[in-house]
């Protein structure tokens, strides 16, 4: 059962991350304005770069849904955890420096994602990881 859930987690994570990346590239001010951050046109490059990184993380997540190698999966799971933990940390820093408290929603979502990767990464059957 967890075998399917790790694959689903990678797929859903990839989908949400890909969509966020596309929005950051197509409509750079949309996500920042949702948390009361104004991005001027001359600063769109920041959103474009973040969007490109999100698309790359999404790609890694999509292809990981089919991996069976234990070492590869562990590395990818830890990468996702570090990505979301690091992002949560800088969002908390931004809140501390006066950014909108709306960022807390994103922090909580990222913490949930971290725990999902921890849980399914630890509780995946050995058959999923290439062991029989």
C-alpha positions in Angstrom: 0.0 0.0 0.0 2.8 2.5 0.9 4.4 1.6 -2.4 1.6 3.3 -4.3 1.6 6.2 -1.8 5.2 7.1 -2.3 4.7 7.1 -6.1 1.6 9.2 -5.7 3.3 11.6 -3.3 6.1 12.1 -5.9 3.5 12.6 -8.7 1.3 15.0 -6.7 4.3 16.9 -5.5 5.6 17.1 -9.0 2.2 18.4 -10.3 1.8 21.1 -7.6 5.4 22.2 -8.0 5.2 22.3 -11.8 2.0 24.4 -11.6 3.6 26.8 -9.2 6.7 27.1 -11.5 4.5 27.8 -14.5 2.5 30.5 -12.6 5.8 32.1 -11.5 7.0 32.2 -15.1 3.7 33.1 -16.8 2.3 35.5 -14.2 5.3 36.5 -12.1 3.4 38.8 -9.7 0.5 36.3 -8.9 2.0 34.2 -6.2 3.9 37.1 -4.4 0.7 39.2 -4.5 -1.2 36.4 -2.8 1.0 37.0 0.3 1.0 40.8 -0.1 4.4 41.1 -1.7 4.6 43.5 -4.6 6.9 42.5 -7.5 7.7 45.2 -10.0 8.2 44.3 -13.6 12.0 45.0 -13.4 12.2 42.3 -10.6 10.4 39.5 -12.6 13.7 37.8 -13.1 13.6 36.6 -9.5 10.2 35.0 -10.2 11.4 33.5 -13.4 14.5 32.0 -11.7 12.4 30.6 -8.9 9.9 29.2 -11.4 12.6 27.5 -13.4 13.9 25.9 -10.1 10.3 24.8 -9.3 10.0 23.2 -12.7 13.3 21.3 -12.2 12.2 20.0 -8.8 8.9 19.0 -10.4 10.7 17.0 -13.0 12.8 15.2 -10.4 9.6 14.4 -8.5 7.8 13.1 -11.6 10.6 10.8 -12.7 11.2 9.6 -9.1 7.7 8.1 -9.0 9.1 5.2 -11.1 12.5 4.7 -9.4 13.2 1.6 -7.4 16.8 2.1 -6.3 17.0 2.6 -2.6 20.0 5.0 -2.7 18.5 7.1 -5.4 15.1 7.3 -3.6 16.7 8.3 -0.3 18.8 11.0 -2.0 15.7 12.4 -3.7 13.6 12.2 -0.6 16.2 14.0 1.4 16.6 16.6 -1.4 12.8 17.3 -1.2 13.0 17.6 2.6 15.9 20.0 2.4 14.2 22.1 -0.3 11.0 22.4 1.8 12.8 22.9 5.1 15.1 25.6 3.6 12.1 27.3 2.0 10.2 27.2 5.2 13.1 28.7 7.1 13.5 31.7 4.7 9.7 32.2 4.8 9.8 32.3 8.6 12.7 34.8 8.3 10.6 36.9 6.0 7.7 36.8 8.5 10.1 37.8 11.2 11.2 40.8 9.1 7.6 42.0 8.6 6.3 39.9 5.6 2.6 39.0 5.6 1.4 36.4 8.1 -0.3 34.8 5.1 3.1 33.1 4.5 2.3 30.8 7.5 -0.1 28.9 5.3 2.8 28.0 3.0 5.1 27.2 5.9 2.5 24.8 7.3 2.0 23.1 3.9 5.7 22.7 3.5 6.0 21.1 7.0 3.3 18.7 6.1 5.1 17.8 2.8 8.3 17.2 4.8 6.5 14.8 7.1 4.9 13.0 4.2 8.3 12.5 2.6 9.7 11.3 5.9 6.8 8.9 6.5 6.6 7.4 3.0 10.3 7.3 2.7 10.7 5.2 5.8 7.6 3.1 5.3 7.9 2.0 1.7 8.0 -1.8 1.2 11.4 -3.2 0.2 9.8 -4.5 -3.0 9.3 -0.8 -4.1 13.0 -0.2 -3.4 14.2 -3.0 -5.7 14.5 -5.6 -2.9 12.5 -8.9 -3.1 
